[in-house]
Amino acid sequence: MTINPIRLAILIAMASFTSFAVAKDRPNILWLFAEDTSPWMGCYGDPVNQGQTPNIDSLAERGVRFSRAYVPAPVCSACRSAIMGGMNQIRFGAHEHRSSRGPAKIYLPENMKLLPQLVKETGYFTFNFGKDDYNFVWDQAATYSLQKKNRAAIDWQELKENQPFFGQIQTAGGKNNTAKFPAERKTDPQSVTVPPDYPQNQLYRETVAQHYDAIRKDDDFIGTVLQGLQESGLADSTIVVYFGDHGANNLVRHKQMPTEGGLHVPFIIAGPAPYVPSPSVRDDLVDLLDLSATTLAWAGVDKPDWYEGQDLFAEVVVPRSFVAAAKDRLDHTIDRVRTIRTDRFRYTRNFKTDRILLQPQYRDKRPFLQNLHELYQSGELSPKLTEIYFGQRPAEEFYDVKADPSQVNNLIGDPRYRDEIQRHRQLLDDWIAVGDEGVEEEPLAELAYQANGQKWGEGVNPEYEVVRSDSDGDGLSDDWERINGRDATDGRLLFTFDCGGWQTEGWSGNDEAMGNIAGRLGFLDFRLPGGKAVITRTGLKLDPAKNQGDLLINLRSSPGTKVTLVAGEGESTATIHDATQMIRFPLDWKDTVRQIELRFDGPPGSVVEIDSIVMETAE
């Protein structure tokens, strides 16, 4: 059947009018998306900011405050990518921080659309003021009607003329520069409580105080936004959502760590009925992916089948038994961690145990992080803080976060929690089984792009070694040696185990019963199951002429332990006489050395700790 062109035009016009009319009956939706912000506000019961965050508090007074809201990742781009996509970032390849910035591009799955595009296609005016920071290639024109980097210059008249709107205003949050914040409004460092997972010193009191100030400054900005809504006559027709993308930026066990501090964020919704219920506090576990689903419900958009969240205000809300999150590469720091939070516990699985928990990262030159290293090197850092920052990375962590919200005491080996730990293992296994693209490493082009020359730092993880060259044959790439302050041309054996991002420096054990050989920062350590163990370093191409002299091994173990060096056809043995000793192996290598073995024979179950393996050349 042929349709008359005039009639077709009329039908299209009627359809457009109908869509426009329906859209006009829907609410405006405004997200105030804060960067790097922990829930340290008056409305969250924080005594330091009591009365100091009046604008955020006003949203809580007239809306719904969620006390236990968690983000899907402890870093901005992965979190924002997930919320825009409506599902966890590991499901669709958006998990690696700052992906798609270089030659390797990530594309959305076929037919997948971002949240703003879904609502835009039904008549909404969509906008974003400030950062976007998505880890994939996306169609900006299809997603946003208006986009600009300036978050402060808001044209309220333009928004008033383009209702209904769905917009995001990105606030600086914890990234606010507070150097010029009024002195009379600044937080007294002596008034704050430093969380127990940080040194209890003046520097950390000042660091914590600064985060309070950053929130106060952000509250001022939020006040101007709320005032703009009011003065433009939009307040009564606009749902306002305030939330954060992850925890405090200057606390290293908040941002970039999949902990309570890194994942627990403020989340408040205020707006007109019937879209937002009467003022209340919700204590159920909430994933910020639920905000994605709830926003579609407000806009009258059917939820896509890939969405993992639920409408928080639906007639039937199924309480979550857990919320899950993931950590992968952050800037140049490569990792893979998965974690779940249930009502009382947090279970975390570390997939890369050849690096310490506090890896080299973009904040390494900042005073608060340098202070941690200085305290560790001087022996002044407490044993507990040494463990959670510089200790051997465990494969699993388990915390009673109601009793221990700072996650200081890992209960993974406590037999009292055996059943709960097993339950949490299964919950995490089931969640990962839905789909986890972090199982595979990134493409070589992405690794090469992230490895060197980035403003946030240079990579030291072993994954980067596959895209680097080792010209002197010592098993460590030229770039890795340069970054770690070593001579990339001397061709001599040198292993000090003090990188943090690659604790083993390529050594491996022969028996799982040895345990994780990557010890605390500066050491290898392992058990002697049955009294024997072997560690091996392959990937060598050592020039024998450059390795004549003594191989020195600085180690600790039980007296009487025998250590045998095997390289090529040569073999020599030394015996430890003292608990701590430097043992020497005179070398007379004739041929290129491609592999070295160290064999240990001592009391069953005893522990060997190696400080360094150094080639001392003959003069």
C-alpha positions as CSV (number, residue, x, y, z in Angstrom):
1,M,0.0,0.0,0.0
2,T,1.3,3.5,-0.9
3,I,0.9,6.3,1.6
4,N,0.1,9.7,0.4
5,P,3.2,12.0,1.1
6,I,1.0,14.7,2.7
7,R,-0.7,12.2,4.9
8,L,2.7,10.7,5.9
9,A,3.9,14.2,6.9
10,I,0.8,14.7,9.0
11,L,1.3,11.4,10.8
12,I,4.9,12.2,11.5
13,A,3.9,15.6,12.8
14,M,1.2,14.1,15.0
15,A,3.6,11.5,16.4
16,S,6.2,14.2,17.2
17,F,3.5,16.3,18.9
18,T,2.3,13.3,20.9
19,S,5.9,12.5,22.0
20,F,6.4,16.2,22.8
21,A,3.2,16.3,24.8
22,V,4.1,13.2,26.8
23,A,7.6,14.5,27.4
24,K,6.2,17.8,28.8
25,D,4.3,15.8,31.5
26,R,7.5,14.2,32.8
27,P,9.8,15.7,35.4
28,N,13.1,17.4,35.0
29,I,16.0,15.3,36.3
30,L,19.2,16.9,37.6
31,W,22.2,14.9,38.8
32,L,24.8,16.7,41.0
33,F,27.6,14.3,40.4
34,A,30.5,14.9,42.9
35,E,34.0,13.9,42.4
36,D,36.1,12.1,45.0
37,T,33.7,12.6,47.9
38,S,33.2,10.6,51.1
39,P,29.9,11.0,53.0
40,W,31.3,13.4,55.6
41,M,28.3,15.7,55.7
42,G,26.1,16.9,58.6
43,C,23.2,14.9,57.3
44,Y,25.3,11.7,57.4
45,G,25.9,12.4,61.1
46,D,29.4,13.6,60.8
47,P,30.1,15.9,63.8
48,V,32.9,17.9,62.1
49,N,30.6,19.0,59.3
50,Q,27.5,19.4,61.4
51,G,26.0,22.7,60.3
52,Q,28.7,23.2,57.7
53,T,26.9,21.5,54.7
54,P,23.5,23.3,54.8
55,N,22.7,22.8,51.1
56,I,23.4,19.1,50.9
57,D,21.6,18.7,54.2
58,S,18.6,20.6,52.8
59,L,18.3,18.0,50.1
60,A,18.3,15.2,52.7
61,E,15.7,17.0,54.8
62,R,13.2,17.1,52.0
63,G,14.2,13.9,50.2
64,V,15.5,10.4,50.6
65,R,19.0,9.8,52.0
66,F,20.6,6.5,51.3
67,S,22.9,5.5,54.2
68,R,24.5,2.5,52.4
69,A,25.1,3.5,48.8
70,Y,28.1,2.0,46.9
71,V,29.6,2.7,43.5
72,P,30.7,-0.1,41.1
73,A,34.4,1.1,41.0
74,P,36.7,3.2,43.2
75,V,37.8,5.4,40.3
76,C,36.0,8.0,38.3
77,S,36.0,6.7,34.7
78,A,35.1,3.1,35.4
79,C,32.3,4.2,37.8
80,R,30.9,6.8,35.4
81,S,31.1,4.4,32.5
82,A,29.1,1.8,34.5
83,I,26.4,4.3,35.5
84,M,26.0,5.6,32.0
85,G,25.8,2.0,30.7
86,G,23.5,0.7,33.4
87,M,25.7,-2.3,34.1
88,N,28.9,-3.0,35.8
89,Q,32.0,-1.9,33.8
90,I,33.5,-5.4,33.7
91,R,30.5,-6.6,31.7
92,F,31.2,-4.5,28.6
93,G,35.0,-3.8,28.7
94,A,34.8,-0.4,30.4
95,H,36.8,-1.4,33.5
96,E,40.2,-0.2,32.7
97,H,40.7,3.5,33.8
98,R,41.3,6.0,31.0
99,S,40.7,3.4,28.2
100,S,40.2,4.5,24.6
101,R,42.5,7.5,25.0
102,G,45.2,5.9,22.9
103,P,45.3,3.8,19.7
104,A,43.3,0.9,21.2
105,K,39.6,1.7,21.2
106,I,36.7,0.1,23.0
107,Y,33.3,0.1,21.4
108,L,29.9,-0.4,23.0
109,P,28.2,-3.7,22.4
110,E,25.8,-3.7,19.4
111,N,22.5,-2.0,20.2
112,M,23.7,-0.7,23.6
113,K,22.9,2.9,24.3
114,L,24.0,5.2,27.1
115,L,21.4,6.4,29.6
116,P,21.2,10.0,28.3
117,Q,20.7,8.8,24.8
118,L,17.8,6.5,25.9
119,V,16.0,9.4,27.5
120,K,16.9,11.9,24.8
121,E,15.2,9.7,22.2
122,T,11.9,10.0,24.1
123,G,11.9,13.8,24.0
124,Y,14.2,14.9,26.8
125,F,16.8,17.6,26.5
126,T,20.0,16.2,27.8
127,F,23.1,18.0,29.0
128,N,26.4,17.5,30.8
129,F,28.3,20.3,32.4
130,G,31.9,19.3,33.4
131,K,33.7,16.1,32.8
132,D,32.3,13.0,31.2
133,D,35.3,10.6,31.4
134,Y,33.9,7.4,29.7
135,N,36.2,4.5,28.8
136,F,34.8,3.8,25.3
137,V,34.0,5.4,22.0
138,W,30.6,7.1,22.2
139,D,28.4,9.3,20.1
140,Q,28.3,12.7,21.9
141,A,25.7,14.2,19.6
142,A,23.3,11.3,20.1
143,T,23.9,11.4,23.8
144,Y,23.8,15.0,24.8
145,S,21.8,17.9,23.4
146,L,24.2,20.2,25.1
147,Q,27.7,19.6,26.5
148,K,30.3,21.9,27.9
149,K,33.3,21.6,30.2
150,N,32.4,24.7,32.3
151,R,30.2,23.5,35.2
152,A,29.6,26.9,36.7
153,A,28.1,29.0,33.9
154,I,24.6,27.6,33.9
155,D,22.1,29.2,31.6
156,W,18.9,28.6,33.5
157,Q,16.7,30.3,30.9
158,E,18.0,27.9,28.2
159,L,17.1,24.9,30.5
160,K,13.7,26.5,31.2
161,E,13.0,26.6,27.5
162,N,14.1,23.0,27.0
163,Q,11.9,21.0,29.4
164,P,11.8,18.3,30.3
165,F,15.6,17.9,30.8
166,F,17.9,15.3,32.1
167,G,21.2,16.9,33.0
168,Q,24.4,16.3,34.9
169,I,26.4,19.0,36.7
170,Q,29.7,17.6,37.7
171,T,30.9,19.1,41.0
172,A,34.6,19.2,42.0
173,G,33.8,17.5,45.3
174,G,37.0,16.3,47.0
175,K,39.1,17.8,44.2
176,N,38.2,21.3,45.3
177,N,41.3,23.5,45.8
178,T,40.8,24.9,49.4
179,A,44.0,26.9,49.6
180,K,42.0,30.1,49.4
181,F,39.0,28.8,51.4
182,P,38.1,31.4,54.1
183,A,40.3,30.8,57.2
184,E,37.4,31.2,59.5
185,R,35.5,28.4,57.7
186,K,38.4,25.9,57.6
187,T,38.4,22.8,59.6
188,D,40.7,22.7,62.6
189,P,43.0,19.7,62.1
190,Q,43.0,19.1,65.8
191,S,39.2,18.6,65.7
192,V,39.2,15.7,63.3
193,T,39.5,11.9,63.9
194,V,42.0,10.3,61.5
195,P,40.6,6.9,60.5
196,P,42.6,4.0,62.1
197,D,44.0,2.8,58.8
198,Y,46.2,6.0,58.5
199,P,49.1,7.3,60.6
200,Q,47.9,9.3,63.6
201,N,50.1,12.3,62.9
202,Q,49.7,16.0,62.1
203,L,50.1,15.5,58.3
204,Y,47.2,13.1,58.2
205,R,45.1,15.3,60.5
206,E,45.6,18.1,58.0
207,T,44.8,15.7,55.1
208,V,41.5,14.7,56.7
209,A,40.7,18.3,57.6
210,Q,41.2,19.3,54.0
211,H,38.6,16.8,52.8
212,Y,36.1,18.4,55.1
213,D,36.9,21.8,53.6
214,A,36.6,20.5,50.1
215,I,33.1,19.2,50.9
216,R,32.2,22.6,52.5
217,K,33.3,24.4,49.3
218,D,31.3,22.0,47.2
219,D,28.3,22.6,49.3
220,D,28.6,26.3,48.4
221,F,28.5,25.5,44.7
222,I,25.6,23.2,45.2
223,G,23.8,26.1,47.0
224,T,24.2,28.2,43.9
225,V,22.7,25.4,41.7
226,L,19.7,25.0,44.0
227,Q,19.3,28.8,44.1
228,G,19.3,28.9,40.3
229,L,16.6,26.2,40.2
230,Q,14.5,28.2,42.6
231,E,14.9,31.6,40.9
232,S,14.2,30.1,37.4
233,G,11.0,28.5,38.6
234,L,12.3,25.0,38.0
235,A,12.6,23.8,41.6
236,D,9.1,22.3,41.9
237,S,9.3,20.3,38.7
238,T,12.9,19.0,39.0
239,I,14.2,15.9,40.7
240,V,17.6,16.6,42.2
241,V,20.1,13.8,42.8
242,Y,23.3,14.3,44.7
243,F,25.9,11.5,44.8
244,G,29.6,10.8,44.5
245,D,31.8,8.7,42.2
246,H,34.1,7.3,44.9
247,G,35.8,8.2,48.1
248,A,38.2,10.9,49.2
249,N,41.0,11.7,46.7
250,N,43.8,12.3,49.2
251,L,43.2,9.2,51.3
252,V,45.0,6.3,49.7
253,R,42.7,3.6,51.1
254,H,39.7,5.6,49.8
255,K,40.0,6.6,46.1
256,Q,41.4,3.7,44.0
257,M,40.9,1.1,46.7
258,P,37.8,-1.2,46.6
259,T,37.2,-0.7,50.3
260,E,34.4,0.8,52.4
261,G,36.3,4.1,52.1
262,G,36.7,3.9,48.4
263,L,33.2,2.6,47.5
264,H,30.8,4.1,50.0
265,V,29.4,7.4,48.8
266,P,26.8,10.0,49.6
267,F,23.5,9.5,47.8
268,I,20.5,11.8,48.2
269,I,17.3,12.2,46.1
270,A,14.9,15.1,46.5
271,G,12.0,16.1,44.3
272,P,8.3,16.4,43.7
273,A,5.8,13.7,44.4
274,P,4.9,11.2,43.2
275,Y,8.5,10.7,41.8
276,V,10.2,10.9,45.2
277,P,8.6,9.6,48.4
278,S,8.2,11.6,51.6
279,P,11.5,12.5,53.4
280,S,13.1,9.4,54.8
281,V,16.4,7.5,55.3
282,R,16.9,4.2,53.5
283,D,19.4,1.8,55.1
284,D,19.2,-1.0,52.5
285,L,22.3,-1.8,50.4
286,V,22.2,0.3,47.2
287,D,24.3,0.1,44.1
288,L,24.6,3.3,42.1
289,L,23.5,1.3,39.1
290,D,20.1,1.5,40.8
291,L,20.2,5.2,40.1
292,S,20.5,4.5,36.3
293,A,17.3,2.3,36.4
294,T,15.4,4.7,38.6
295,T,16.2,7.6,36.3
296,L,14.8,5.7,33.3
297,A,11.7,5.0,35.4
298,W,11.2,8.7,36.1
299,A,11.6,9.5,32.4
300,G,9.1,6.8,31.5
301,V,11.7,4.7,29.5
302,D,11.6,1.0,29.6
303,K,14.6,-0.5,31.3
304,P,16.9,-2.4,28.8
305,D,17.5,-6.0,29.4
306,W,21.2,-5.4,30.1
307,Y,20.5,-3.1,33.1
308,E,21.7,-4.5,36.5
309,G,19.9,-1.9,38.7
310,Q,16.4,-1.6,39.8
311,D,13.9,1.3,40.3
312,L,14.5,2.3,43.9
313,F,10.9,3.6,44.2
314,A,9.1,0.8,42.4
315,E,6.0,-0.8,44.0
316,V,8.2,-3.8,44.7
317,V,11.8,-3.3,45.6
318,V,13.9,-6.4,46.2
319,P,16.4,-5.7,48.9
320,R,19.9,-6.4,47.7
321,S,21.8,-9.2,49.6
322,F,25.1,-7.7,48.4
323,V,26.6,-5.0,46.3
324,A,29.7,-5.7,44.1
325,A,32.5,-3.7,42.8
326,A,35.7,-4.1,40.7
327,K,39.1,-2.5,40.5
328,D,41.3,-2.9,37.4
329,R,44.0,-0.7,35.8
330,L,44.1,2.8,37.4
331,D,46.2,5.2,35.3
332,H,49.4,3.2,34.8
333,T,48.9,0.9,37.8
334,I,47.6,-2.5,36.8
335,D,45.5,-4.6,39.1
336,R,42.5,-6.9,39.2
337,V,40.4,-7.0,42.4
338,R,36.7,-8.0,42.9
339,T,34.8,-7.4,46.0
340,I,31.3,-7.8,47.5
341,R,29.7,-6.1,50.5
342,T,26.9,-7.9,52.3
343,D,24.9,-6.6,55.3
344,R,27.8,-7.1,57.7
345,F,30.9,-8.3,55.8
346,R,33.1,-7.4,52.9
347,Y,34.9,-10.1,51.0
348,T,37.6,-9.2,48.5
349,R,39.6,-11.3,46.1
350,N,43.0,-10.2,44.8
351,F,43.9,-11.8,41.5
352,K,47.4,-10.2,41.2
353,T,49.4,-11.2,44.3
354,D,52.8,-10.4,42.9
355,R,52.5,-6.7,44.0
356,I,51.8,-5.0,47.3
357,L,48.5,-3.4,48.2
358,L,49.8,0.1,47.9
359,Q,51.3,0.0,44.5
360,P,53.3,2.8,42.8
361,Q,50.7,5.3,41.6
362,Y,50.0,8.8,40.4
363,R,50.1,10.3,43.9
364,D,53.5,9.0,44.8
365,K,55.1,12.5,45.1
366,R,52.4,13.8,47.4
367,P,53.4,14.4,51.0
368,F,50.8,12.1,52.6
369,L,52.0,9.1,50.5
370,Q,55.7,10.0,50.8
371,N,55.1,10.1,54.6
372,L,53.8,6.5,54.5
373,H,57.0,5.3,52.7
374,E,59.3,7.3,55.0
375,L,57.6,5.8,58.1
376,Y,57.9,2.3,56.6
377,Q,61.6,2.7,55.7
378,S,62.5,4.0,59.1
379,G,60.6,1.3,60.9
380,E,58.2,3.7,62.5
381,L,55.1,2.5,60.8
382,S,53.0,0.3,63.1
383,P,52.9,-3.4,62.3
384,K,49.2,-3.2,61.3
385,L,49.7,-0.3,58.9
386,T,52.8,-2.0,57.5
387,E,50.6,-5.0,56.8
388,I,47.8,-3.2,55.0
389,Y,50.0,-0.9,52.9
390,F,53.4,-2.7,52.3
391,G,52.7,-6.2,53.4
392,Q,52.4,-9.3,51.3
393,R,49.2,-9.1,49.3
394,P,46.7,-11.8,50.3
395,A,44.7,-13.7,47.8
396,E,41.6,-13.0,49.8
397,E,40.4,-10.5,52.4
398,F,37.4,-10.7,54.7
399,Y,36.2,-8.0,57.1
400,D,33.5,-7.5,59.6
401,V,32.8,-3.9,58.4
402,K,30.2,-3.2,61.1
403,A,32.9,-3.7,63.7
404,D,35.8,-2.7,61.6
405,P,34.7,-0.2,58.9
406,S,38.3,0.8,58.1
407,Q,39.1,-2.8,57.2
408,V,42.2,-3.1,59.4
409,N,41.8,-6.7,60.6
410,N,41.6,-9.3,57.9
411,L,39.6,-12.3,59.2
412,I,40.2,-14.6,56.2
413,G,42.1,-17.1,58.3
414,D,39.7,-17.0,61.3
415,P,38.0,-20.4,61.7
416,R,35.0,-18.7,63.3
417,Y,34.0,-17.2,60.0
418,R,34.6,-20.3,57.8
419,D,31.0,-20.7,56.7
420,E,30.5,-17.0,56.1
421,I,33.7,-16.8,54.0
422,Q,32.6,-19.8,51.9
423,R,29.2,-18.1,51.4
424,H,30.8,-14.9,50.2
425,R,33.2,-16.8,47.9
426,Q,30.2,-18.3,46.2
427,L,28.4,-15.0,46.0
428,L,31.4,-13.5,44.3
429,D,31.9,-16.5,42.0
430,D,28.3,-16.2,40.8
431,W,28.6,-12.5,40.2
432,I,31.8,-12.8,38.2
433,A,30.3,-15.7,36.2
434,V,27.7,-13.3,34.6
435,G,30.6,-11.8,32.7
436,D,34.0,-10.4,33.5
437,E,36.1,-9.0,30.7
438,G,38.9,-8.3,33.1
439,V,40.0,-11.9,32.9
440,E,42.1,-11.1,29.9
441,E,44.9,-8.6,29.8
442,E,44.6,-5.4,27.7
443,P,45.7,-5.3,24.0
444,L,49.4,-4.8,23.5
445,A,48.7,-1.4,21.9
446,E,47.0,-0.2,25.1
447,L,49.8,-1.5,27.3
448,A,52.3,0.3,25.1
449,Y,50.3,3.5,25.3
450,Q,49.9,3.4,29.1
451,A,53.5,2.2,29.8
452,N,55.5,5.4,29.3
453,G,55.2,9.1,28.8
454,Q,51.9,9.7,30.6
455,K,51.5,12.6,32.9
456,W,50.2,10.4,35.7
457,G,53.3,8.2,35.7
458,E,55.2,5.3,34.1
459,G,54.2,1.7,34.5
460,V,56.3,-0.8,36.6
461,N,54.0,-3.8,36.5
462,P,55.2,-7.0,34.8
463,E,52.4,-6.8,32.2
464,Y,54.3,-3.9,30.6
465,E,57.5,-6.0,30.2
466,V,55.9,-7.7,27.1
467,V,56.0,-4.4,25.2
468,R,59.5,-3.4,26.3
469,S,63.0,-4.5,25.5
470,D,65.8,-5.8,27.7
471,S,69.0,-4.9,25.9
472,D,71.4,-6.1,28.6
473,G,69.9,-9.5,29.2
474,D,69.4,-9.2,33.0
475,G,65.7,-10.1,32.8
476,L,64.4,-6.6,33.4
477,S,63.5,-4.2,30.6
478,D,65.5,-1.1,30.0
479,D,62.5,1.1,30.8
480,W,61.7,-0.8,34.0
481,E,65.3,-0.4,35.2
482,R,65.4,3.3,34.4
483,I,62.1,3.9,36.2
484,N,63.4,2.1,39.2
485,G,66.8,3.9,39.3
486,R,68.9,1.0,38.0
487,D,71.5,0.8,35.3
488,A,69.8,-0.5,32.2
489,T,73.1,-1.2,30.4
490,D,75.3,-3.0,33.0
491,G,74.1,-6.5,32.3
492,R,74.6,-7.5,35.9
493,L,72.2,-9.5,38.1
494,L,70.4,-7.2,40.6
495,F,67.2,-8.0,42.4
496,T,66.1,-5.9,45.4
497,F,62.3,-6.6,45.4
498,D,61.5,-3.0,46.3
499,C,59.4,-2.0,43.3
500,G,56.0,-2.6,44.9
501,G,54.4,-3.0,41.5
502,W,56.3,-6.2,40.8
503,Q,57.5,-7.6,44.0
504,T,58.9,-10.9,42.6
505,E,60.9,-9.2,39.8
506,G,60.2,-12.3,37.8
507,W,61.2,-15.0,40.3
508,S,58.8,-17.9,40.7
509,G,58.3,-20.8,43.1
510,N,58.1,-24.4,42.3
511,D,55.4,-25.4,44.8
512,E,52.1,-23.8,45.7
513,A,52.7,-24.9,49.3
514,M,55.5,-22.4,49.4
515,G,52.8,-19.7,49.5
516,N,53.0,-16.3,47.8
517,I,56.7,-15.6,47.3
518,A,56.1,-11.8,46.9
519,G,56.8,-10.7,50.4
520,R,56.4,-7.2,52.0
521,L,58.0,-4.3,50.2
522,G,61.7,-5.0,49.7
523,F,61.6,-8.8,50.2
524,L,60.7,-12.2,48.8
525,D,59.5,-14.7,51.4
526,F,58.3,-18.3,51.3
527,R,57.9,-21.5,53.3
528,L,59.9,-24.7,52.9
529,P,57.1,-27.3,52.6
530,G,58.7,-30.6,53.5
531,G,61.9,-28.7,54.2
532,K,62.6,-28.0,50.5
533,A,61.8,-25.3,48.0
534,V,63.1,-23.9,44.7
535,I,62.8,-20.4,43.2
536,T,63.7,-19.8,39.6
537,R,64.4,-16.8,37.4
538,T,64.0,-17.4,33.7
539,G,64.1,-15.0,30.8
540,L,67.8,-14.1,31.2
541,K,70.5,-13.7,28.6
542,L,73.4,-12.9,30.8
543,D,76.8,-12.1,29.4
544,P,79.2,-14.2,31.5
545,A,82.0,-11.6,31.1
546,K,79.8,-9.1,33.0
547,N,79.0,-11.5,35.8
548,Q,82.3,-12.7,37.1
549,G,82.8,-12.3,40.8
550,D,80.4,-13.1,43.7
551,L,76.7,-13.5,43.7
552,L,75.6,-12.1,47.1
553,I,72.3,-13.1,48.6
554,N,71.1,-11.3,51.7
555,L,68.5,-13.5,53.5
556,R,67.0,-14.7,56.7
557,S,66.2,-18.3,57.6
558,S,66.8,-21.0,60.1
559,P,70.4,-21.7,60.8
560,G,71.6,-24.8,59.0
561,T,69.5,-24.1,55.9
562,K,71.4,-25.1,52.8
563,V,71.2,-22.8,49.7
564,T,72.2,-24.2,46.3
565,L,72.8,-22.0,43.2
566,V,72.2,-23.7,39.9
567,A,73.0,-21.9,36.6
568,G,73.6,-23.9,33.4
569,E,75.7,-26.9,34.3
570,G,77.3,-25.2,37.3
571,E,76.1,-25.9,40.9
572,S,77.4,-24.7,44.3
573,T,76.0,-24.8,47.8
574,A,76.3,-22.6,50.9
575,T,74.9,-23.1,54.4
576,I,73.3,-20.4,56.6
577,H,74.9,-20.2,60.0
578,D,73.1,-17.2,61.4
579,A,69.4,-16.3,61.2
580,T,70.3,-13.3,59.1
581,Q,73.3,-13.6,56.7
582,M,74.9,-12.6,53.5
583,I,75.9,-15.7,51.6
584,R,78.4,-15.7,48.7
585,F,78.5,-17.8,45.6
586,P,81.8,-17.3,43.6
587,L,81.0,-17.4,39.9
588,D,83.0,-18.6,37.0
589,W,80.4,-18.6,34.2
590,K,81.7,-19.5,30.7
591,D,78.5,-19.5,28.7
592,T,75.4,-17.2,28.4
593,V,73.2,-17.8,31.4
594,R,69.5,-18.1,30.6
595,Q,68.1,-19.4,33.9
596,I,69.0,-19.4,37.6
597,E,67.7,-21.6,40.3
598,L,68.1,-21.3,44.1
599,R,67.3,-24.5,46.0
600,F,66.7,-24.4,49.7
601,D,66.9,-27.3,52.1
602,G,66.1,-26.7,55.8
603,P,63.7,-27.4,58.6
604,P,60.2,-28.3,57.3
605,G,57.8,-25.4,57.5
606,S,60.6,-22.8,58.1
607,V,60.5,-19.5,56.3
608,V,63.1,-17.9,54.0
609,E,63.1,-14.2,53.5
610,I,65.4,-12.7,50.8
611,D,66.3,-9.1,50.9
612,S,68.4,-8.9,47.8
613,I,70.3,-10.9,45.1
614,V,73.2,-8.8,43.9
615,M,76.1,-9.5,41.5
616,E,79.3,-8.1,43.0
617,T,81.8,-8.1,40.1
618,A,85.5,-8.8,40.6
619,E,87.7,-5.8,40.6
